[in-house]
Amino acid sequence: MRRVFGYVLGALASVSILTGVTAWSEPARADGQSAAFRQAVAEAAARDPDVADYYRDTGYQPIWTGGGDGDHARRQALVRALSQAALHGLPETRYDLEGLMSQMAQVRSLRDLGQVELALTRAYLDYARDVQSGVLVPARVDSDIKREVTDRPAKVHLDALKTGAPHRVLQSLPPQTNAYARLMKEKLRLERLIAAGGWGPTVPDQSMRPGDSGPAVIALRDRLAAMGYPGGYLGRSASGAYDDRLQAAIRDFQRDHGLETDGIAGPATIGALNRSAGARLKSVIVAMERERWLPTDRGQRHILVNLADFSARIIDDDTVTFRTRAVIGKNSSGRRSPEFSDEMEHMVINPTWHVPRSIVVKEYLPQMQRNPNAVSHLKLYTRDGRQVNRAAVDFRAYSPRTFPFAMKQPPSSRNALGLVKFMFPNKYNIYLHDTPEKALFAHQARAFSHGCIRLQQPFDFAYELLSRQEADPKGFFHSVLNTGRETYVQLDRHVPVHIVYRTAVTQARGRTQYREDVYGRDARIWDALNKAGVSLDLGQS
C-alpha cells in the first residue's frame, strides 16, 4: 500500500503535462486540431452509447483534460481515489492506474488527448459503479440472492463530477453507513495484523476444558491473547492450567463467533480459533461488497434478518432495540432462505397456514398416497374454497402435476405458523412467523425451515412493532389473540425488512463478530471477486 501511495504522489505531478497540450478555448475548437480531439473522443466512446451521447450533448467539452483548475482538480481526485481502491476491497487492476498515468505522460497531440479523456471517463465510471453498487451482479453469483442492484446512468455520475467538488463527489460514492465504515476499519486492522504475522501458531486439534493443563492449554491461551481476549497468555508467570480466566476468555470468544457459550474448547470452538486472519479478511471484504448491494436508505427503523447469524433484529437509528433468535431455511435445494429487501405491512394474529403447493405435492401427497390419514391436521379444499372429505379422495389417482386440492391448517396453538405471522408481501412467499417447534431454537445452527424465518420471541417482536401505534401494545395484541379468530393488524407505518447474509458482523461497540458460511454463499462471492481482480493486501507492498 505504501508503494502505491508513493507512486501516486509522484504521478500526480506528471498529470500537469496535460496542461501544456490543453489550452482549450472557443476559437481553438473550430480548427483541425480540436476536431481531432472530438473525433478521438467519439471513436473511443462508440462502444458505450450513454457516454457517447453525453459528450455529443455537451459539445465534446472535456471533463478531465482541459487546462482549467476544475479539470486539474478532477484529475487529481480521480487518481487519488483509484490509488485507494484497495481500501474498499475493489479490483485495482480493473482501473489500471499505472496505465492511465503512462498514457497521460505520453500525450503528444489532441488526438492523444481525446483518447486520454475517454480513458479517464471509463476508469471513473467503472470505479463509481463498483464502489457504489458493487463489483458483482448478485444473482449471477447465487440465484438465491434476489437483490436487483441498479447502476446510476453515466450522465448522473458525470454531471455530479462536473458540477460538484470532485473530492467530495468521489468520497460520497461508497455506502455512507456506519456498518461500512466499521468494515473498512476492520479490514485495515486485519491487514496490519497479517503483515505482522497474524495470530501465531494454531491450537492443537483436541478438546480442552476447565481443569486441563499442559502445552495444548498454553497454545490455547496464547492464541486467545493474540486475538485480544482477556485471560490469554500473561507472560512467563501465566498458568498452564485451564483456569477461570481462560474459561471466561473462551466464553467471550464463543459469543463473538455464534457458538454455544459453555466455556469448553470443543471441536467447533477450536475450528473457529484456528481460522486464519486471512480467512476473516475475506469475510470482511465480502461483507463490504454485500453492503454495496443494499438500498441506500435502509429506513430509520428497520428489521434486519441475518441468515448467517440465525437472528432477527429491530434497529432504530443504528441501535439494536430488539433481537431474537431465528430459524432459517434448510441448506438444501429449494429451501434456502433468499436475500432481499421489502416492507412489512401487517401482521396476522391466529393465522391460517396456506400450505405452499410445492410442499403439498412434494412432501404431503406421497405421505397421503401411503396413508390417507397422514398429516390429518391439514384440511383439503377445492379451488373455489369448499372443504373436501378425505375419505372421498383416492390420493393414488393423482400425480404432483394433477393433484387438484389446496391444503390449509386452521388457526391453533399447533399451527405450523404458530400464533402470529409478520407479512411483507413478496413473490418469494417468505415471511417471519411464530412456530410450535420451540426446541429448534436451542440448536447452535438453526437451518430447519422451508425458507421462511421462524422467531423465538414472536410475541415480544409484535409488541415492539405495535409500540409505535398502540398505547398498550401487549394488551392490544392479546385482546386480539384471545378471540381465536384470524385477524389482520395493519402497521400504521410500514417497516423496511432486509434479509441479509453476513459472516462478518460489526458492532457500534466491541469486536467484529464472525459466523459460519452456512449456505456457502460467501465462498462463492469471494471466488467471483477474486476472479474479478480483488486480492488480499497482506502488507508486502
Buried (B, 14 or more C-beta within 10 A) or exposed (E): BEEBEEBBEEBBEEBEEBBEBBEBEEEEBEEEBBBBBBBBBBBBBEEBEEBBBBBEEBEBEBBBBBBEEBBBBBBBBBBBBBBBBBBBBBBBBBBBBBEBBEBBEEBEEBBBBBBBBBBBBBBBBBBBBBBBBBBBBBEEBBEBBBBEBEBBEBBEBBEBBBEEBBBEBBEEBBBEBEBBBBBBEBBBBBBEBBBEEBBEEBBBEEEBBBEBEEEBBBBBBBBBBBBEBEBBBEEEEBBEBBBEBBBBBBBBBBBBBBBBBEBBBBEBBBBBBBBEBBEBBBBBBBBBBBBBBBEEEBBEBBBBBBBBBBBBBBBBEEEEEBBBBBBBBBBEEEBBBBBBBBBBBBBBBBBBBBBBEBBBBEEBBEEBBEEBEBBEEBBBBEEEEEEBEBEEBEBEEBEEEEBEBBBBBBBBEEBBBBBBBBBBEBEBEBBBBBBBEEEBBEEEBBBBBBBBBBBBBBBBBBBBBBBEEBEEBBEBBBEBBEEBEEBEBEBEEBBBBBBBBBBBBBEEEEBBBBBBBBBEBBBBBBEBBBEBBBEBBBEEE
